[in-house]
Amino acid sequence: MPQVVAQGKLIECERQANLRQVLVDNGVDLHNGSSKVINCRGLGSCGTCAVKVEGEMSAANWRDRTRRSLPPHSPTSELRLACQTQVLGNVKVTKFDGFWGQGSQIVWTPEG
C-alpha cells in the first residue's frame, strides 16, 4: 500500500486514493486560515488545497492545470491541488502559507 507522509503523520492508503481525502480523513491541516471554512470541498475550483507533492502521483488533470494557471497560483509552480491528485505510490507532502497555499513560507513539512 502507498504511504503518504504529511504534517508528521505516516498514512497508508489505497493506490489511486484522492490525496485531499486521505489528508482530511487523517486530520492533516490542509487549509490555511479562513480557507478551512471557505473552500470548494474538492471540486478543484478554489485552489486552497495547493501543496507540494514529492513521489508517485497522477499527472495533473485539466482542473488542476486550469486553476493553477490563475492568480495567485502560477502554472510554472511545483504545487499541485490535493483534491485533483491521486496517490500512486509513496508521497511526501509540504504545505505553504497564504490563503491558497501559494506562499513562500513553509507551514508544515512531511516530518511535521
CYANA upper distance limits for C-alpha pairs under 8 A (distance plus 0.5 A):
  1 MET  CA     12 GLU  CA      6.74
  1 MET  CA     13 CYS  CA      6.60
  1 MET  CA     14 GLU  CA      6.42
  1 MET  CA     15 ARG  CA      7.10
  1 MET  CA     89 GLY  CA      8.11
  2 PRO  CA     12 GLU  CA      6.30
  2 PRO  CA     13 CYS  CA      6.22
  2 PRO  CA     14 GLU  CA      6.97
  2 PRO  CA     15 ARG  CA      6.61
  2 PRO  CA     87 VAL  CA      7.77
  2 PRO  CA     88 LEU  CA      7.37
  2 PRO  CA     89 GLY  CA      5.09
  2 PRO  CA     90 ASN  CA      5.35
  2 PRO  CA     91 VAL  CA      8.27
  3 GLN  CA     10 LEU  CA      7.08
  3 GLN  CA     11 ILE  CA      5.97
  3 GLN  CA     12 GLU  CA      4.98
  3 GLN  CA     13 CYS  CA      6.79
  3 GLN  CA     89 GLY  CA      7.33
  3 GLN  CA     90 ASN  CA      5.16
  3 GLN  CA     91 VAL  CA      6.91
  4 VAL  CA      9 LYS  CA      8.36
  4 VAL  CA     10 LEU  CA      6.35
  4 VAL  CA     11 ILE  CA      5.52
  4 VAL  CA     12 GLU  CA      6.77
  4 VAL  CA     13 CYS  CA      7.97
  4 VAL  CA     90 ASN  CA      6.36
  4 VAL  CA     91 VAL  CA      5.49
  4 VAL  CA     92 LYS  CA      6.36
  4 VAL  CA     93 VAL  CA      7.92
  5 VAL  CA      9 LYS  CA      6.07
  5 VAL  CA     10 LEU  CA      5.20
  5 VAL  CA     11 ILE  CA      6.80
  5 VAL  CA     91 VAL  CA      6.86
  5 VAL  CA     92 LYS  CA      5.29
  5 VAL  CA     93 VAL  CA      6.74
  5 VAL  CA    110 PRO  CA      5.59
  5 VAL  CA    111 GLU  CA      7.60
  6 ALA  CA     10 LEU  CA      7.34
  6 ALA  CA     23 LEU  CA      8.27
  6 ALA  CA     28 VAL  CA      7.64
  6 ALA  CA     92 LYS  CA      6.66
  6 ALA  CA     93 VAL  CA      5.58
  6 ALA  CA     94 THR  CA      7.25
  6 ALA  CA    108 TRP  CA      8.34
  6 ALA  CA    109 THR  CA      6.89
  6 ALA  CA    110 PRO  CA      4.50
  6 ALA  CA    111 GLU  CA      7.00
  6 ALA  CA    112 GLY  CA      7.48
  7 GLN  CA     28 VAL  CA      6.96
  7 GLN  CA     29 ASP  CA      8.30
  7 GLN  CA     93 VAL  CA      8.33
  7 GLN  CA     94 THR  CA      8.19
  7 GLN  CA    108 TRP  CA      6.12
  7 GLN  CA    109 THR  CA      6.11
  7 GLN  CA    110 PRO  CA      5.58
  7 GLN  CA    111 GLU  CA      6.27
  7 GLN  CA    112 GLY  CA      4.62
  8 GLY  CA    109 THR  CA      7.90
  8 GLY  CA    110 PRO  CA      6.18
  8 GLY  CA    111 GLU  CA      4.70
  8 GLY  CA    112 GLY  CA      4.32
  9 LYS  CA    110 PRO  CA      7.95
  9 LYS  CA    111 GLU  CA      7.74
  9 LYS  CA    112 GLY  CA      8.00
 11 ILE  CA     22 VAL  CA      8.41
 11 ILE  CA     26 ASN  CA      8.06
 13 CYS  CA     17 ALA  CA      7.06
 13 CYS  CA     22 VAL  CA      7.61
 14 GLU  CA     87 VAL  CA      8.37
 15 ARG  CA     86 GLN  CA      8.33
 15 ARG  CA     87 VAL  CA      6.39
 15 ARG  CA     88 LEU  CA      5.60
 15 ARG  CA     89 GLY  CA      7.17
 16 GLN  CA     58 SER  CA      8.47
 16 GLN  CA     86 GLN  CA      5.31
 16 GLN  CA     87 VAL  CA      5.44
 16 GLN  CA     88 LEU  CA      5.79
 17 ALA  CA     21 GLN  CA      8.21
 17 ALA  CA     22 VAL  CA      7.54
 17 ALA  CA     86 GLN  CA      5.84
 17 ALA  CA     87 VAL  CA      5.89
 17 ALA  CA     88 LEU  CA      8.20
 18 ASN  CA     22 VAL  CA      6.78
 18 ASN  CA     82 ALA  CA      7.95
 18 ASN  CA     83 CYS  CA      6.95
 18 ASN  CA     84 GLN  CA      7.61
 18 ASN  CA     85 THR  CA      6.42
 18 ASN  CA     86 GLN  CA      5.20
 18 ASN  CA     87 VAL  CA      6.91
 19 LEU  CA     23 LEU  CA      6.70
 19 LEU  CA     82 ALA  CA      5.68
 19 LEU  CA     83 CYS  CA      6.69
 19 LEU  CA     84 GLN  CA      8.12
 19 LEU  CA     85 THR  CA      6.16
 19 LEU  CA     86 GLN  CA      6.21
 19 LEU  CA     87 VAL  CA      6.54
 20 ARG  CA     24 VAL  CA      6.56
 20 ARG  CA     30 LEU  CA      8.25
 20 ARG  CA     42 GLY  CA      7.74
 20 ARG  CA     49 CYS  CA      7.95
 20 ARG  CA     82 ALA  CA      5.16
 20 ARG  CA     83 CYS  CA      5.12
 20 ARG  CA     84 GLN  CA      8.27
 20 ARG  CA     85 THR  CA      8.10
 21 GLN  CA     25 ASP  CA      6.30
 21 GLN  CA     83 CYS  CA      7.74
 22 VAL  CA     26 ASN  CA      6.79
 23 LEU  CA     27 GLY  CA      6.94
 23 LEU  CA     28 VAL  CA      5.63
 23 LEU  CA     29 ASP  CA      8.29
 23 LEU  CA     30 LEU  CA      7.49
 24 VAL  CA     28 VAL  CA      6.13
 24 VAL  CA     29 ASP  CA      7.82
 24 VAL  CA     30 LEU  CA      7.42
 30 LEU  CA     36 LYS  CA      8.37
 30 LEU  CA     49 CYS  CA      6.58
 30 LEU  CA     95 LYS  CA      7.88
 31 HIS  CA     35 SER  CA      6.02
 31 HIS  CA     36 LYS  CA      5.49
 31 HIS  CA     48 THR  CA      6.82
 31 HIS  CA     49 CYS  CA      6.49
 31 HIS  CA     99 PHE  CA      8.26
 31 HIS  CA    100 TRP  CA      8.35
 31 HIS  CA    101 GLY  CA      8.00
 32 ASN  CA     36 LYS  CA      6.68
 32 ASN  CA     48 THR  CA      8.28
 32 ASN  CA     97 ASP  CA      7.33
 32 ASN  CA     98 GLY  CA      7.29
 32 ASN  CA     99 PHE  CA      6.16
 32 ASN  CA    100 TRP  CA      7.90
 32 ASN  CA    101 GLY  CA      7.41
 33 GLY  CA     99 PHE  CA      7.07
 34 SER  CA     38 ILE  CA      6.61
 34 SER  CA     99 PHE  CA      7.78
 35 SER  CA     39 ASN  CA      6.01
 35 SER  CA     48 THR  CA      6.92
 35 SER  CA     99 PHE  CA      6.68
 35 SER  CA    100 TRP  CA      8.00
 39 ASN  CA     46 CYS  CA      6.58
 39 ASN  CA     48 THR  CA      7.00
 40 CYS  CA     44 GLY  CA      7.40
 40 CYS  CA     45 SER  CA      6.76
 40 CYS  CA     46 CYS  CA      6.15
 42 GLY  CA     83 CYS  CA      5.35
 42 GLY  CA     84 GLN  CA      8.00
 43 LEU  CA     83 CYS  CA      7.54
 43 LEU  CA     84 GLN  CA      8.50
 44 GLY  CA     63 ARG  CA      6.34
 44 GLY  CA     64 ASP  CA      6.95
 44 GLY  CA     67 ARG  CA      7.65
 44 GLY  CA     81 LEU  CA      7.62
 44 GLY  CA     83 CYS  CA      6.74
 44 GLY  CA     84 GLN  CA      6.85
 45 SER  CA     63 ARG  CA      7.85
 45 SER  CA     67 ARG  CA      6.82
 46 CYS  CA     67 ARG  CA      7.79
 46 CYS  CA    100 TRP  CA      8.46
 47 GLY  CA     67 ARG  CA      6.77
 47 GLY  CA     68 ARG  CA      7.59
 47 GLY  CA     81 LEU  CA      6.85
 47 GLY  CA    100 TRP  CA      6.32
 48 THR  CA     81 LEU  CA      8.25
 48 THR  CA     99 PHE  CA      6.98
 48 THR  CA    100 TRP  CA      4.43
 48 THR  CA    101 GLY  CA      6.49
 49 CYS  CA     81 LEU  CA      5.95
 49 CYS  CA     82 ALA  CA      6.06
 49 CYS  CA     83 CYS  CA      7.33
 49 CYS  CA    100 TRP  CA      7.26
 49 CYS  CA    101 GLY  CA      7.24
 50 ALA  CA     79 LEU  CA      6.37
 50 ALA  CA     80 ARG  CA      5.76
 50 ALA  CA     81 LEU  CA      4.89
 50 ALA  CA     82 ALA  CA      6.58
 50 ALA  CA     95 LYS  CA      7.99
 50 ALA  CA    100 TRP  CA      6.98
 50 ALA  CA    101 GLY  CA      5.88
 50 ALA  CA    102 GLN  CA      7.44
 51 VAL  CA     79 LEU  CA      5.69
 51 VAL  CA     80 ARG  CA      5.97
 51 VAL  CA     81 LEU  CA      6.86
 51 VAL  CA     82 ALA  CA      7.01
 51 VAL  CA     93 VAL  CA      7.07
 51 VAL  CA     94 THR  CA      6.30
 51 VAL  CA     95 LYS  CA      5.53
 51 VAL  CA     96 PHE  CA      7.42
 51 VAL  CA    101 GLY  CA      7.20
 52 LYS  CA     78 GLU  CA      6.82
 52 LYS  CA     79 LEU  CA      5.11
 52 LYS  CA     80 ARG  CA      6.63
 52 LYS  CA     93 VAL  CA      6.16
 52 LYS  CA     94 THR  CA      5.57
 52 LYS  CA     95 LYS  CA      6.99
 53 VAL  CA     57 MET  CA      8.50
 53 VAL  CA     79 LEU  CA      7.53
 53 VAL  CA     80 ARG  CA      7.35
 53 VAL  CA     91 VAL  CA      7.01
 53 VAL  CA     92 LYS  CA      6.26
 53 VAL  CA     93 VAL  CA      5.22
 53 VAL  CA     94 THR  CA      7.14
 54 GLU  CA     91 VAL  CA      5.90
 54 GLU  CA     92 LYS  CA      5.64
 54 GLU  CA     93 VAL  CA      7.00
 55 GLY  CA     89 GLY  CA      7.38
 55 GLY  CA     90 ASN  CA      6.31
 55 GLY  CA     91 VAL  CA      4.83
 55 GLY  CA     92 LYS  CA      6.97
 56 GLU  CA     87 VAL  CA      7.06
 56 GLU  CA     88 LEU  CA      5.68
 56 GLU  CA     89 GLY  CA      5.17
 56 GLU  CA     90 ASN  CA      6.45
 56 GLU  CA     91 VAL  CA      6.52
 57 MET  CA     85 THR  CA      7.11
 57 MET  CA     86 GLN  CA      6.12
 57 MET  CA     87 VAL  CA      5.30
 57 MET  CA     88 LEU  CA      5.36
 57 MET  CA     89 GLY  CA      7.17
 57 MET  CA     91 VAL  CA      7.92
 58 SER  CA     85 THR  CA      6.39
 58 SER  CA     86 GLN  CA      5.69
 58 SER  CA     87 VAL  CA      7.16
 58 SER  CA     88 LEU  CA      7.02
 59 ALA  CA     85 THR  CA      8.12
 60 ALA  CA     64 ASP  CA      6.26
 60 ALA  CA     65 ARG  CA      6.73
 60 ALA  CA     80 ARG  CA      7.94
 60 ALA  CA     84 GLN  CA      7.89
 60 ALA  CA     85 THR  CA      7.51
 61 ASN  CA     65 ARG  CA      6.73
 61 ASN  CA     84 GLN  CA      7.52
 62 TRP  CA     66 THR  CA      6.32
 63 ARG  CA     67 ARG  CA      6.58
 63 ARG  CA     84 GLN  CA      7.76
 64 ASP  CA     68 ARG  CA      6.60
 64 ASP  CA     80 ARG  CA      7.39
 64 ASP  CA     81 LEU  CA      6.40
 64 ASP  CA     84 GLN  CA      6.56
 65 ARG  CA     69 SER  CA      6.62
 65 ARG  CA     75 PRO  CA      7.28
 66 THR  CA     70 LEU  CA      7.53
 67 ARG  CA     73 HIS  CA      8.16
 68 ARG  CA     73 HIS  CA      5.49
 68 ARG  CA     74 SER  CA      6.00
 68 ARG  CA     75 PRO  CA      5.80
 68 ARG  CA     80 ARG  CA      8.35
 69 SER  CA     73 HIS  CA      6.79
 69 SER  CA     74 SER  CA      5.77
 69 SER  CA     75 PRO  CA      5.08
 70 LEU  CA     74 SER  CA      7.03
 70 LEU  CA     75 PRO  CA      8.28
 72 PRO  CA    100 TRP  CA      8.11
 72 PRO  CA    102 GLN  CA      7.45
 73 HIS  CA     77 SER  CA      7.83
 73 HIS  CA    100 TRP  CA      8.40
 73 HIS  CA    102 GLN  CA      6.66
 79 LEU  CA    102 GLN  CA      8.39
 80 ARG  CA     84 GLN  CA      8.34
 80 ARG  CA     85 THR  CA      7.78
 81 LEU  CA     85 THR  CA      6.95
 87 VAL  CA     91 VAL  CA      7.75
 92 LYS  CA    110 PRO  CA      6.03
 93 VAL  CA    109 THR  CA      7.10
 93 VAL  CA    110 PRO  CA      5.81
 94 THR  CA    106 ILE  CA      7.80
 94 THR  CA    107 VAL  CA      8.29
 94 THR  CA    108 TRP  CA      6.42
 94 THR  CA    109 THR  CA      4.99
 94 THR  CA    110 PRO  CA      6.24
 95 LYS  CA    101 GLY  CA      7.04
 95 LYS  CA    106 ILE  CA      6.52
 95 LYS  CA    107 VAL  CA      5.97
 95 LYS  CA    108 TRP  CA      5.88
 95 LYS  CA    109 THR  CA      6.99
 96 PHE  CA    101 GLY  CA      5.44
 96 PHE  CA    102 GLN  CA      6.74
 96 PHE  CA    103 GLY  CA      6.02
 96 PHE  CA    104 SER  CA      6.76
 96 PHE  CA    105 GLN  CA      6.02
 96 PHE  CA    106 ILE  CA      4.86
 96 PHE  CA    107 VAL  CA      5.50
 96 PHE  CA    108 TRP  CA      7.60
 97 ASP  CA    101 GLY  CA      5.48
 97 ASP  CA    102 GLN  CA      6.92
 97 ASP  CA    103 GLY  CA      5.20
 97 ASP  CA    104 SER  CA      7.17
 97 ASP  CA    105 GLN  CA      6.04
 97 ASP  CA    106 ILE  CA      6.65
 97 ASP  CA    107 VAL  CA      6.14
 98 GLY  CA    102 GLN  CA      6.11
 98 GLY  CA    103 GLY  CA      5.39
108 TRP  CA    112 GLY  CA      6.18
